[in-house]
Amino acid sequence: MNVLHDGPVPEGLRLEELSNIRAKFIAECDWDSLENAKDSFRKRDIVFHNCHKSDEVVLWNSFELFDQLHLLQLLDCFAYKQEVSQRLSIIFIDEYLWQATSESQLERLGKREPVSEKQLVLGQLSWTAFTAPTPELMLELMQECTSVLPFLQNALFRLFEEFPAEWSGLPRTEHCILEQVRGGIS
């Protein structure tokens, strides 16, 4: 599982180059073997590169940070693939994707919308900001209107919560874990 908000995501890399870096990181964290991680990324990258053969590509996207970062990466990549971006649709879901029923998924599929030029551009700008070596571009982005990607603003705010807090030196996730341990949960 490629948890983009954890570990290296350097700027300016081609998809395959970033996939190799992410596979190594995943293996170093013992989330998967290097061979399995590389194989998963290789399969994903092949699907991405062959999506121009599809009549339509539909991006299913929920509100959570995990999904938002993957959406940014995809929008950035699709912005360079004109033959696909014309047949690209998106569905925004305000719940976890795994909670959606088959019926609600079919209903949402019928309400998908074509990805707009503004969404592609914002996706590119946001991916560039996310992969930048310092957070200044993300801070600037948070001051802009991001409503064409309705969950982006909250995702960026959540991402900033993972920077060490001034008062404790801990990111939000570690602070929550510490509070749970203090409360008796081990």
Disulfide bonds with the S-S distance in Angstrom:
none
